[in-house]
Amino acid sequence: MPGYSPQQIEKKWQAHWKDHRTFRADNASEKPKYYVLDMFPYPSGAGLHVGHPLGYIASDIVSRYKRLRGFNVLHPMGFDSFGLPAEQYAIQTGQHPALTTEQNIGTYIRQLSSLGFSYDWSREVRTSDPAYYKWTQWIFLKLFNSWYNLDTNKAEPLKTLLAKFAENGSDGIRAAGDEEEHHSFTNGQWKLFSEKQRLQAVHPYRLAYQQDTYVNWCPGLGTVLSNDEVKDGLSERGGFPVERRLMPQWNLRITAYADRLLQGLDTLDWPDAVKEMQRNWIGKSIGAEVEFRIQNPAEESAEDQQPTTNTQQPTIKVYTTRVDTIYGATFLVLAPEHELVAELTTPEQKEHIQDYIDATKRRSERDRMADTKTVSGAFTGSFGINPLSGEPVQIWIADYVLAGYGTGAVMAVPSGDQRDYVFAQHFGLPIIAVTDAQQIEEQADPTKEGRYINSELINGLTYKEATHKLIQHLEANGIGKGKTNFRIRDAIFGRQRYWGEPIPIYYKDGVAYGVAEADLPLVLPEIDEYKPTETGEPPLGRAKDWKYKGLYDYELSTMPGWAGSSWYYLRYMDPHNAERFVGEEAERYWQNVDLYLGGAEHATGHLLYSRFWHLFLKDLGLVTANEPFQKLINQGMILGRSNFVYRINGTNTFVTLGKKDQHETTALHVDVNIVENDVVDLEAFKKWREEYANAEFILEDNGTYVCGVEVEKMSKSKYNVVSPDVLIERYGADALRLYEMFLGPLEQYKPWNTNGMSGVAGFLKKLWRLYHPQDGDFAVTDEAAAPAELKALHKAIRKVEEDIEKFSFNTTVSALMITVNELTALDCHKRAVLEPLVVLLSPYAPHLAEELWVELGHAAGSISQAAYPGFREEYLVEDTVNYPVAINGKVRETLQFPATATAADIEAAVRASDFLVRFADGKEARKFIVVPGRMVNVVV
């Protein structure tokens, strides 16, 4: 038989797995279940580069290993196929996004299959498939028709709320949401309400609701963008200006679940950094809500103003975690979008305020929060009244306050908050110390130590005493209350795009109604162009005669990209169920994902939204597990290894790295695929780009052109993208799988270097020769294994098992390499050793393992059902031990003794030997010190 030929072997086994559905998982089994999932890929037109499969290879190794350990493994794959990139391409070309998406998915499936992943392709799902997004829409309708009952601390169908309205009106209902939005009515009034009035009263309680919301509006793209899609005031895609705009938007009430999302993190086996990011994003804080009355312009001074109880005058609500510092609140700051800004702005300040608001619209919320150096703001011209001191305080707007967080207003205490301190210094506003321990000469001091001063009601009290007394006073006088707050805000759910799930809502008499479940899916209509209408409506506004029942206008927004990916792990459990989003038996069996692999960039958005949807479905009794993803691993990024050529300025001559300092040059990226060991293929370089066809070169003295090198993120613009297709064709998929794992710990960033592939390919050839000596015929014997061979095998069995369980894949590859070297040195060709070795190898190099398994006499494709080799400690026990033997602490010789020898046995053997004669200089041995298994010291 010829030598190892991965290209022939791999294609054969990939076809076998596909034809025989080798990795199909059953929804019922006596085996324990294990669900391994890769984060949903978006099928871009560029296909995969070598950095993408890192996590997929790791999850596939675990999946294959768990099958060997007797688990029923679910390892599915599908595609997050809605999204903005396909829509932008459609706008540019006029081609329907479904066509480009289908082509891109085809490329991904081909590339994923070529890497030998053990996916159950029968469970493939695509978010853009109407059979899938029917259930995404169905879940939305469940949210639309549910409310969050704070008394039961869970979501409930709206019918339970309607029953309460019919019995007691709105009185006594404790529901998640903005209390000020809730209507007040009696049961009698409720009975007299029209259908429209009832729906208007119910709407603020819904978990999916419509509200005027500040969003990142991108006129150039004609859509709302998430914070993640905006950078430095520009859209990440296309670089178009983005502004903050108040628009009617669909929202999901994730805030209702804030505390449960926070508590649930303690039950998850996730990286600490990810859990901390979610805690910070949720941002729980305990404090107080306080009302500042707006000063009546007729009030000439505050001298006769006293702390006031609640009146009919407008007030500004602020939330603070440091109510104890309220006497030091010397000004108020509102978000530029705050609803009272227009009312508070005096004629003299109107132009200044408007200029500031316009500038703020051009900044994303993320930029505003991150910018701690710029000091900016504008005075409205109005004053508020400090509810405790009665002193007037200026009312400003500043972009570091966000309308959607808290109340959109803060009481500024410059003595205790550094940002307020800098703001006050910049604009010449008062800074008042509130404790005798504060040191505020150079910066704010947030200390809680000391006793309060300049704080009439709490002077002389400690922090705890003061906080308790102030909250009591605020509540007794109706000017505030203790409150727990969260930084997280409700999730904006609408996008003014075409290529997304239609929101199943229609409008009758200006009121939103849910499409009947029987009428799902609401399928995307055909339109002539994929951009907003000339009147500014979303692209769906172009649909002809698109009305519910032919009568009522549909909602024209579509769902965001994260909608379909928030529940896809459930659909994989039962992907072809036409009657339910997931069958009850299938869901009870699989429950949740045991191992989830993906990038750390999804730490908040996707993971948080998925947990929210899961908790909601749990509340309705539709799922059984408490969390969707039990264990999470974030794989690191494989960085590109960029190469550079050096063009002499003003010429088309390129100078090699070793001589570039002799000339004035410009470094230019060069395609790494025409570089090997940092040496450029000059003929390929001339053909690479037309402008280089007549390039000239100044070479190294050995006649080569050597490149410069830098490690950067893989990017087409840097020409450092390496396609797995090229490497598979050259080295084989098994070599690529092993090399990506060998690069370093899974979670770490690591640079790519194609040159290292040859070493791993050489290892596989050496392994092949254990079974095919000199690349000849299969020559494994049934001869009994020697102790040294069994020792090498069982060291590997233990090491591979321990490392996979710890997800330490790079060290496993090293262990397998060492084992093959040891067995090669022992000239081992014995079945008792080489058959278990194939099973150890199979999760990493499955194609080669399958080939060798058949040659060992097993049924084709059956290695996945093999048992993982059992480790036997006795094969690692040494028969003899080498002891360094010393005279007065100085080692003179190494002697070998049986492993079972006692200290007395060893002493007797040393005395009986000529050791003392040769090294003791005729002196008597006064004492023998034997350290078992370690050494012998003779004291003379």
ABEGO torsion letter per residue (X at the ends): XBBBBAAAAAAAAAAAAAAAGAABBBABBABBBBBBBBBBBBBBAAEBBAAAAAAAAAAAAAAAAAAAAGBBBBBBBBBBABEAAAAAAAAAAGBBAAAAAAAAAAAAAAAAAAAGBBBBAAABBBAABAAAAAAAAAAAAAAAABBBBAAAGBBBBAAAAAAAAAAAEABGBBBBEBAAABBBBBAAAAAABBAAAAAAAAAAABABBBBBBBBBBBAAAGBBBBAAABBGGBBABGGBBBBBBBBBBBBBBAAAAAAAAAAAAAABBBBAAAAAAAAAAAGBBBBBBBBBBBBBAABABAAABBBBBBBABBBBBBBBABAAAAAABABBBBBAABAAAAAABBAAAAAAAAAAAAAAAABBAAAAAABAABBBEBBAGBBBBBAAAGBBBBBBBBAABBAABEAGBBBBBAAABAAAAAAAAAAGBBBBBABAABBAAABBBABABEBBBGBAAABGBBAAAAAAAAAAAAAAAGAEBBBBBBABBBBBABBBBABBBBBBBBBBGGBBBBBBAAAOBBBBBBBABABBBAAGBBAAAABBGBBBGGABBBBABBBBAAAAAAAAAAAAABAABAABABBAAAAAAAGBBABBBEBAAAAABAAAAAAAAAAAAAAAGABABABABABBBBBBBBBBBBBBBBBBBGBABBBBAAAAAABBBBBBBBBAAABBGGBBBAAAAAAABAAAAABBBBBBAAGBBBBBBBBBBBBAAAGABBBAAAAAAAAEAAAAAAAAAAAEBAABBBBBBAAAAAAAAAAAAAAAAAABBGGBBBABBABBBBAAAAAAAAAAAAAAAAAAAAGBAAAAAAAAAAAAAAAAAAGBABAAAAAAAAAAAAAABAAAAAAAAAAAGBBBGAAAABBBBBBBAAAABBABBBBBBBBGGBBABBBBBBAABBAAAAAAAAAABAAAAAAAGGBBBABBBBBBGABBBBBX
